[in-house]
Structure formats: C-alpha cells, structure tokens
Amino acid sequence: MKSIRRHLSVTLLAALFILFSFAATGLYLFTKKTLIQQFDDSLEKKITGLSGMTDIEKVEGQMRFEFEFAEFPIPEFQPSDTPEYYEVWNQDGRVLVKSASLGADELPRPDWNLNGPHIEDLTLPDGRRGRGAVIRNLVRPEPGNEVRGYDAGNPKYQFQMALAQSRESLDQSLMALLLGFSITGVILSSGLILVVVSGVGIGLNPLERIARETADLDVSDLTHRFETESLPAELIPVCQRLNGLLDRVKSALDREKRFSRDVSHELRTPIAELKTISEVTLRRLEKEHGDEKIQECLMDVLDIAQQMETLVTALLTIVREGETSAQVSNQETDLVDLVDKAHRSFSEIVTEKHLNVSLITPENAVVSTDSNIALAILRNLFSNAFYYTPPEGSVECVVEKNGRGAEIRLTNTTADLEPSDLDQIFEPFWRKDAARSEEDRHGLGLSLVQRFSELLNVKVEASLPEEGKFQMKVRFAGDSESESKTRNSKPMTDS
C-alpha cells in the first residue's frame, strides 16, 4: 500500500543525502587540496631557501662549489627516527653533497631538463611515506665577489637539489579531516532523519485529522462539517468538497426519512381500521356465539394487525429518532415458539416448491428481547430462505442455547450466490438477479433484518459454509439457562 508519509520521507531524505554527499565530498576534496598545497608550499619554500645558500670560489685555477647549508649540522637532516633528507648533484649526475641522514642511500632523480620545482610523493629511505621536491638552480658567487672565468650560462655551474620529508603530519591532518566529516555526516544524517520525519508528520497532521473526522462520521448524525480555517491551502478544496457531499447526503437521507415517515403514517390508518373491524366483529361473534372457525380467523387477522402496527411503529421510531435511540419493549421470549410461528406463515410456498424443511430446536430458548421485532427478523429470514431456495431444495433451521443467550442458524440451498455477494446482501433493493426475482420481492427483507437486529443489539451474520449452501446466523442474548433437548420436526408440509 502506498504511503504519502513514506514517499515524502524517503524522497526528501534521499535528495538531502545526495546533496549532502556531494557538498561534503566537494568540501573534503577542497580542504584536502588546500592542506596538500600548504604542505607543498612549505616544502618549496624550504628547498628554494636552501638552494640559494651557495657560493663559488676559484681555488688553484679550479672552480669549487660551496653549499653553506652543508657546512653546519642542521638537526632535521641528521640521523634520527624521523629525519629529513636532501641531496645535490650536477649535470653529470655526480653527487655534490647530501644530508647525513641519507647515509649510503640516494633520493630519486627526475629529468635534468625539469623547469621549476617539482613535487611528488615518494618512499623515504627508511620506508616511510614522504613527499619530495626537486629544483634546478645556478651556483652564483656572493655579491661583490666576482670570479674570473665564471659564466652563468654554462651548464656546469648548474645543479639539481632534492629535498624530502615525511608526510605523516599531512596524512594525520587528512585522516582527522575525513573522520571529522564522517562524524559530522552521521550526526547531520540523524538530525535530518528526525527533522524530515517529524516535519512530514507535522505536515500530514491536518490530513490525519480529516481522516479521523471522516471515520467518526455517523449516518445518524450528519451535522458535522470540516473546518477549513486552520487547514493548509491544498486541503481546503478537499474539505469543501466533503462538506458539499455531506450536505447532499444529508438532504437525500432527510428525503428518505420524510418518505418513510409519511408511508408509516399512511399505513397506521388502515391498520388501525383493520384492528377495529376485527375487534368489533370478534366481540359481536362472542355475544352471538358465532362460528368458532370464523372467530379463529378473525383472531389471526387481529394478531397480524397488531404485529403490523408494532412494526410500523418501530419503523417510524427508527426514522424519527435513529436506530440507536429507538425504544424497544424487551420481555421474556421463547425463540422456539417464534421460529415455529414464523415458518408456518410460508406453508403454501413450501408445498408449492416441494421444499424439505427441517427444524432442530431445544424444548425452549428463552431470551429477553422484543418479541414482535424478533418475529419480524425471523419472518424475513424464512421468507428470504423459502423464496430463494430452488424447487426441491432444503431449508434447515437450528436453534441452540449458548450460555445465557441463544443462536439461530438458518441454512438453505442456493444455486448462484458467491462470496463476493455477501458484502451486498444487506443493501436495500439488492437482488442477485433482478430479472429472475419474484415480482413481489423487492430486496428489502435482509435490509430490514439488519436494521431490526441493530435495534435489538442482535448479531446477524451471512456466510456460505459450503458450496451450494447459504446460512444466516442470528445471536440473541438471553437470561434463561434452562436445559434443552434437541428435537427434529417433520417436514412442514406434514404439520
């Protein structure tokens, strides 16, 4: 899954690390070059000074070179643990003078025609790493002491001088520089990581706040709107669009609630009339000792009217107050009786489709719930099972005690449901194949089951336990812990 936080952090850190690496490398190379240049300047200054300390005299008709620096024991050119070295030779390669520290060794000799000082790395006679300078110079007599026959243009009056010394101090400085850059790089890298990660986190805080507010939205309360005053400019249009969407959703839900409320009000009148007619007719038959079968039918009509009135009232309460605040009338209810009562309403379709119906229930399963709403849940579940089970299919209802509650599992044969359909079956008006559905089926049964189950705090789950089987599971909380016996009922067509 892509992450804006991770993408921004990685991108910024990578860019900063690359820039820092280039900057640090450039600064290190520049500083290194400066240190080497300073070392070489010191070396060049020393060899230039020494090469200028020369004189020439004519003794017994012969020109004799004199090197003043060789006449005195300069400490750094004496044998020691860390000596420096010099060596002077003429054009013929004959050594004219060299430091005592060289002993029998010699320094490297470059091309005689070398112009200007030449400096390079070399290995000192004692094996240490060193840096040497070579210069070609001219032996000149001291000012005011002219030597007859001296010709400055004659190559025999020229000499080459090499000066070498250890570069240990230079290497130590370069190592300290590299170590300093490395430590600084680690510290800066750690600081950059903290700054970038915290900075990106702070920058994304408004987005996370919007996500939290969005997650807290409840369909029962759509009055919340996203504040835009403190948001970054980039997020203001997003919140404005969300606020507009909430306005449209609230308007649509308000229209739906008004419609449901109006329908509920319209239904209450004919239901009330049906109840009144049934009650009046029953009282008259009781006084006149009318036909008992007619009385039983009217009792059923009255019972159905009362249930319809209860359901319409519940629907109206849901619309008015929301699912969480609607009032229910909990009472001791035997789920076994409700199951028996609910499934008998569909005897006609069971017979017509030759369905094999099996009820597996205990003697009783008493829970505390609203019996009318619970009956509505079961009737909708049985209705869905009977209508959508293929002809000659099977429907099985199992009621089990579960501690202080009870569980109902209704399993029926199915031919076309897939796991992906389970996410949609509770949606209003959803049907697997609308073209093949019954004309009087509107896809509201399981949607009402879900709403009623939330009203009763009952858990409803849909699953495909095996191929060709669809199962609805309802879990009720209850107070009864009576012992139960499992029984199998005969197919409903025989009852």
Stockholm file with secondary structure:
# STOCKHOLM 1.0

chainA/1-495         MKSIRRHLSVTLLAALFILFSFAATGLYLFTKKTLIQQFDDSLEKKITGLSGMTDIEKVEGQMRFEFEFAEFPIPEFQPSDTPEYYEVWNQDGRVLVKSASLGADELPRPDWNLNGPHIEDLTLPDGRRGRGAVIRNLVRPEPGNEVRGYDAGNPKYQFQMALAQSRESLDQSLMALLLGFSITGVILSSGLILVVVSGVGIGLNPLERIARETADLDVSDLTHRFETESLPAELIPVCQRLNGLLDRVKSALDREKRFSRDVSHELRTPIAELKTISEVTLRRLEKEHGDEKIQECLMDVLDIAQQMETLVTALLTIVREGETSAQVSNQETDLVDLVDKAHRSFSEIVTEKHLNVSLITPENAVVSTDSNIALAILRNLFSNAFYYTPPEGSVECVVEKNGRGAEIRLTNTTADLEPSDLDQIFEPFWRKDAARSEEDRHGLGLSLVQRFSELLNVKVEASLPEEGKFQMKVRFAGDSESESKTRNSKPMTDS
#=GR chainA/1-495 SS CCCHHHHHHHHHHHHHHHHHHHHHHHHHHHHHHHHHHHHHHHHHHHHHHHHTCEEEEEETTEEEEEEGGGSSCCGGGSSSSSCCEEEEEETTCCEEEECTTTTTCCCCCCCTTCCSCEEEEEECTTSCEEEEEEEEEECCCCTTCCCTTCCTTSGGGEEEEEEEEECHHHHHHHHHHHHHHHHHHHHHHHHHHHHHHHHHHHHHHHHHHHHHHHHTCBTTBCCCCCCCTTSCTTTHHHHHHHHHHHHHHHHHHHHHHHHHHHHHHHHHHHHHHHHHHHHHHHHHHHHHTCCHHHHHHHHHHHHHHHHHHHHHHHHHHHHHHCTTTCCCCCEEEEHHHHHHHHHGGGHHHHHHHTCEEEEEECSCCEEEECHHHHHHHHHHHHHHHHHHSCTTCEEEEEEEEETTEEEEEEEEECSSCCGGGGGTTTSTTCCSCGGGSCTTCCSCHHHHHHHHHHHHTCEEEEECCSTTEEEEEEEEECSCCCCCCCEECCCGGGC
#=GC SS_cons         CCCHHHHHHHHHHHHHHHHHHHHHHHHHHHHHHHHHHHHHHHHHHHHHHHHTCEEEEEETTEEEEEEGGGSSCCGGGSSSSSCCEEEEEETTCCEEEECTTTTTCCCCCCCTTCCSCEEEEEECTTSCEEEEEEEEEECCCCTTCCCTTCCTTSGGGEEEEEEEEECHHHHHHHHHHHHHHHHHHHHHHHHHHHHHHHHHHHHHHHHHHHHHHHHTCBTTBCCCCCCCTTSCTTTHHHHHHHHHHHHHHHHHHHHHHHHHHHHHHHHHHHHHHHHHHHHHHHHHHHHHTCCHHHHHHHHHHHHHHHHHHHHHHHHHHHHHHCTTTCCCCCEEEEHHHHHHHHHGGGHHHHHHHTCEEEEEECSCCEEEECHHHHHHHHHHHHHHHHHHSCTTCEEEEEEEEETTEEEEEEEEECSSCCGGGGGTTTSTTCCSCGGGSCTTCCSCHHHHHHHHHHHHTCEEEEECCSTTEEEEEEEEECSCCCCCCCEECCCGGGC
//
